[in-house]
Amino acid sequence: MASSGQTNTLELQALLKDAALTGNWTLDPSKSTVGLRSKSMWGLVPVKGVFRQVSGQGTVSPAGDVAGTVTVSAASIDTRVNKRDTHLRSADFFDSDTYPDITFTVNQAQPSGQGVTVSGNLTVRDRTRPVTFDATASAVSDSEISLDAEVQIDRSDFGLTWNQMGMSSVHNTITVHAVFTKR
């Protein structure tokens, strides 16, 4: 392990290759966050929010293959503005009564460059799109791994097209800090 208590990318690759991370992993919701950033008022006002309910699981095979799922409750969005949160939960955006979950299914996570490249499918409002992004992964120990990423999303790809007078950007950033513990 690195002196900071976390592994670097080369050490993470070695842990995957020697099967040290093999097994089932569970997302720790008390240590994990999934956030959302966007701009409104024609790009002048940043809007930030966090999803308060997140869950997930993953598996690392003996060969180092990674698969899993992260699920957030669409109704758990919290921007600290009740009126905006209610609107985001409505049919104009997440339609959380009809589509309660936003799900990312990991198909592959491969060490690359200074981190990992994650590929999978994001499902919002029953629309699924492939998504690939770079992330930083750290193994705090052989029983705890964290993943940090910023994922760029065009919300219109998922039917989230409401935009009064063009005030809101359709380009959003999903921020992820996911901590998994070995079961």
Legacy VTK file of the C-alpha trace (Angstrom):
# vtk DataFile Version 3.0
C-alpha trace
ASCII
DATASET POLYDATA
POINTS 183 float
0.000 0.000 0.000
1.062 3.604 -0.572
2.187 5.575 2.453
-1.002 7.661 2.392
-3.024 4.548 3.174
-4.389 4.428 -0.356
-3.112 2.609 -3.397
-2.016 4.282 -6.573
-3.158 3.102 -10.014
-0.312 0.613 -10.456
-1.013 -0.938 -7.047
-4.728 -1.124 -7.891
-3.889 -2.902 -11.148
-1.745 -5.367 -9.196
-4.573 -6.011 -6.715
-6.934 -6.743 -9.618
-4.408 -9.023 -11.345
-3.525 -11.036 -8.240
-7.226 -11.493 -7.399
-6.921 -9.675 -4.039
-10.148 -7.771 -4.786
-12.116 -10.833 -5.910
-15.541 -11.050 -4.345
-18.790 -9.230 -3.758
-18.844 -5.568 -2.793
-21.596 -3.362 -1.353
-21.919 0.406 -1.722
-21.685 2.154 1.653
-24.385 4.875 1.478
-23.034 6.601 4.601
-19.712 7.287 2.837
-20.962 7.709 -0.752
-22.486 10.672 -2.587
-24.028 11.210 -6.008
-24.442 14.851 -6.937
-25.775 16.875 -9.831
-24.491 20.177 -11.221
-26.082 22.310 -13.893
-26.558 25.929 -14.847
-29.724 27.951 -15.170
-30.564 31.562 -15.983
-28.768 31.203 -19.337
-25.647 29.757 -17.729
-25.231 32.471 -15.107
-26.460 30.608 -12.024
-24.962 27.281 -10.963
-27.406 24.739 -9.572
-26.111 21.962 -7.325
-27.907 19.083 -5.749
-27.303 15.724 -4.166
-29.290 12.518 -4.220
-29.852 11.535 -0.585
-30.607 7.848 -1.260
-28.021 5.742 -3.063
-27.370 1.997 -3.062
-25.318 -0.443 -5.052
-23.342 -3.613 -5.327
-20.531 -4.987 -7.410
-18.475 -8.064 -8.129
-14.819 -8.477 -9.003
-14.016 -11.794 -10.679
-10.748 -13.694 -10.122
-9.683 -12.436 -13.573
-10.203 -8.808 -12.429
-13.435 -8.227 -14.361
-15.734 -5.716 -12.668
-19.537 -5.577 -12.857
-22.162 -3.943 -10.694
-25.003 -1.496 -10.258
-25.452 1.866 -8.561
-29.022 3.038 -7.963
-30.200 6.431 -6.775
-33.705 7.362 -5.756
-34.865 10.095 -8.160
-37.149 11.519 -5.451
-34.190 11.973 -3.103
-32.812 14.974 -5.057
-31.967 17.829 -2.698
-30.892 21.224 -4.055
-31.826 23.024 -0.818
-34.702 24.769 -2.603
-37.980 22.948 -1.940
-39.829 24.448 -4.906
-37.026 23.455 -7.313
-36.801 19.949 -5.788
-40.551 19.451 -6.225
-40.236 20.551 -9.859
-37.276 18.213 -10.451
-39.346 15.299 -9.096
-42.266 16.183 -11.407
-43.034 14.858 -14.901
-41.112 17.849 -16.337
-37.870 16.211 -15.156
-37.331 12.927 -13.276
-41.029 11.970 -12.969
-40.048 10.140 -9.789
-43.570 8.805 -9.134
-43.451 6.872 -12.419
-39.671 6.250 -12.596
-38.436 6.038 -9.000
-34.867 4.918 -9.745
-31.914 6.170 -11.742
-29.572 3.245 -12.386
-26.032 2.872 -13.670
-25.019 -0.678 -14.572
-21.265 -1.200 -14.815
-20.173 -3.468 -17.639
-16.448 -2.888 -17.334
-13.878 -1.007 -15.257
-10.369 -1.096 -16.649
-7.254 0.529 -15.181
-6.068 3.271 -17.542
-3.819 6.305 -17.298
-4.020 7.723 -13.788
-7.217 5.873 -12.859
-9.854 3.613 -14.369
-12.167 3.836 -17.353
-15.699 2.779 -16.461
-18.218 1.698 -19.096
-21.845 0.838 -18.606
-25.443 1.857 -19.131
-27.275 4.738 -17.462
-31.053 4.450 -17.184
-33.172 7.537 -16.440
-36.947 7.604 -17.029
-36.819 4.167 -18.679
-34.308 5.393 -21.265
-30.973 3.607 -21.287
-27.841 5.048 -22.863
-24.237 3.804 -22.879
-21.881 5.924 -20.768
-18.085 5.756 -20.472
-16.057 7.943 -18.133
-12.698 8.187 -16.420
-12.523 7.863 -12.657
-10.035 7.785 -9.853
-10.079 4.573 -7.855
-8.433 3.987 -4.511
-8.169 0.862 -2.421
-7.971 2.046 1.174
-7.587 -1.610 2.147
-8.395 -4.973 0.612
-11.927 -4.527 1.997
-12.693 -0.897 0.981
-12.481 0.730 -2.445
-13.537 4.240 -3.458
-14.318 5.615 -6.890
-14.490 9.327 -7.746
-15.731 10.684 -11.058
-17.387 13.552 -12.865
-19.657 12.334 -15.632
-20.933 14.680 -18.342
-24.540 14.002 -19.358
-26.910 15.575 -21.864
-30.228 15.294 -20.028
-32.194 15.504 -23.275
-30.848 12.006 -24.114
-33.103 10.766 -21.310
-36.230 12.753 -22.171
-35.504 15.537 -19.680
-36.180 18.356 -22.116
-38.197 20.877 -20.091
-36.491 24.228 -20.504
-38.549 27.364 -19.981
-37.313 30.062 -22.383
-33.990 28.219 -22.835
-32.912 29.211 -19.330
-31.543 25.803 -18.250
-28.591 23.946 -19.674
-29.182 20.402 -20.900
-25.514 19.677 -20.159
-25.197 18.375 -16.624
-22.389 16.961 -14.522
-22.971 14.001 -12.263
-20.424 13.838 -9.456
-19.794 10.484 -7.839
-17.936 9.464 -4.714
-18.721 5.772 -4.285
-17.257 3.722 -1.452
-17.598 -0.045 -1.677
-16.875 -2.505 1.117
-16.267 -6.201 0.710
-19.121 -8.431 1.871
LINES 1 184
183 0 1 2 3 4 5 6 7 8 9 10 11 12 13 14 15 16 17 18 19 20 21 22 23 24 25 26 27 28 29 30 31 32 33 34 35 36 37 38 39 40 41 42 43 44 45 46 47 48 49 50 51 52 53 54 55 56 57 58 59 60 61 62 63 64 65 66 67 68 69 70 71 72 73 74 75 76 77 78 79 80 81 82 83 84 85 86 87 88 89 90 91 92 93 94 95 96 97 98 99 100 101 102 103 104 105 106 107 108 109 110 111 112 113 114 115 116 117 118 119 120 121 122 123 124 125 126 127 128 129 130 131 132 133 134 135 136 137 138 139 140 141 142 143 144 145 146 147 148 149 150 151 152 153 154 155 156 157 158 159 160 161 162 163 164 165 166 167 168 169 170 171 172 173 174 175 176 177 178 179 180 181 182
